[in-house]
Amino acid sequence: MSSNNTNDKFARLRAIAGGNNGGSDDNVRYWNFERDGNLLGIINSFHSFEHPQYGEQHVVTVKLADTGESASAFLNGWLQEGMKRKQAEVGDAVLIRFFGKQSGERFNRYQLEIEKANPGYPSGFEAMNF
């Protein structure tokens, strides 16, 4: 099967191997808190997918405040719960501050701040649907 064949189930992976991100996520940067630090921007979307080893994984896509580019970041359990508790929705401003692991701790520390796009609009707990 050639990489030009539309039935090639490896076409996207071949494109990535060739230096192209391949697919609809061409303009989405994958955020790594350890490497990239704090995440600040406007929430574009929430997604989830099933990872074969780690189970269901949740992701937020954000339009970065400083550059306007899109970035996609994994949400650990603490960040997921914070997003639900603060009723985060598409269009809201978000800041995720990354502090890393503190001495003697096993988990990274974060601070989550949400600024509502429509603060007067009553939204239910179902705002963050995956």
Summary of the structure (lengths in Angstrom):
residues: 130
radius of gyration: 17.1
end to end distance: 35.3
largest distance: 55.6
contacts: 307
relative contact order: 0.17
helix: 18%
strand: 38%
